[in-house]
Amino acid sequence: MSIVYIVSAPSGSGKSTLVTKLFETVRQLDFSISYTTRQPRGNEKSGKEYFFVSRPQFEAMIAADEFLEHATVFGNYYGTARRFLLEAENRSNDLLLDIDVQGASKIKEKIPEAVSIFILPPDREKLEARLRARALDSEEVIRRRLDTARREIENYEKYDYILVNNLLEQSADELKDIVLAERLLRSGAKPTPEEARRIKTAQACRLEQARERVQPILASFNPQEVK
């Protein structure tokens, strides 16, 4: 049975970079490319970052029940096609889904054993700096993304693992350790010393261990509401 990994993060948190690094070092892992009706940004190409389709095309896929989940974000459709899970299982590979909080919740309902990982920025200030450094969005869009980030972070307790992306290389190693530790734990095999280290690192990112690290991040977005 394939393990389904769900990775979510507020826009600008560095999720895409971490996922790219993960695929450079972890084998037998497929990536589900989401479908969307939004327009490509920058150098994005259909079939790489997303499959860019028209609203009528997307709605036809909904009608044909081709999605594991789909949602509307900023007025555009986003969805995860069922076919990627079937293809991963046929290859005896695991599957990683890069989806938002809405989509993650829907996948967890359908696949409760899926492993959910929430990547967070260190604080609001650093997230805003990253969004501005990308130079992709207008001031209005940046403000909207920051407000959305606050609401998304409030859902952190729905995830199995919390990863605060402060130092890129460390965060990349932690994401890799989470993925490989889950494989090992589900296999039931006796861990080597290196595998035991991976499991220990992953356990430190479990929700129950990470709550204290999330509170200051939440406070940076809305200090008057977080005690």
Stockholm file with secondary structure:
# STOCKHOLM 1.0

chainA/1-227         MSIVYIVSAPSGSGKSTLVTKLFETVRQLDFSISYTTRQPRGNEKSGKEYFFVSRPQFEAMIAADEFLEHATVFGNYYGTARRFLLEAENRSNDLLLDIDVQGASKIKEKIPEAVSIFILPPDREKLEARLRARALDSEEVIRRRLDTARREIENYEKYDYILVNNLLEQSADELKDIVLAERLLRSGAKPTPEEARRIKTAQACRLEQARERVQPILASFNPQEVK
#=GR chainA/1-227 SS CCCEEEEECCTTSSHHHHHHHHHHHCCSEEEECCEECSCCCTTCCBTTTBEECCHHHHHHHHHTTCEEEEEEETTEEEEEETHHHHHHHHTTCEEEEECCHHHHHHHHHHCTTCEEEEEECSCHHHHHHHHHHHTCSCHHHHHHHHHHHHHHHTTGGGCSEEEECSSHHHHHHHHHHHHHHHHHHHHTCCCCHHHHHHHHHHHHTBHHHHHHHHHHHHHHHCTTTCC
#=GC SS_cons         CCCEEEEECCTTSSHHHHHHHHHHHCCSEEEECCEECSCCCTTCCBTTTBEECCHHHHHHHHHTTCEEEEEEETTEEEEEETHHHHHHHHTTCEEEEECCHHHHHHHHHHCTTCEEEEEECSCHHHHHHHHHHHTCSCHHHHHHHHHHHHHHHTTGGGCSEEEECSSHHHHHHHHHHHHHHHHHHHHTCCCCHHHHHHHHHHHHTBHHHHHHHHHHHHHHHCTTTCC
//
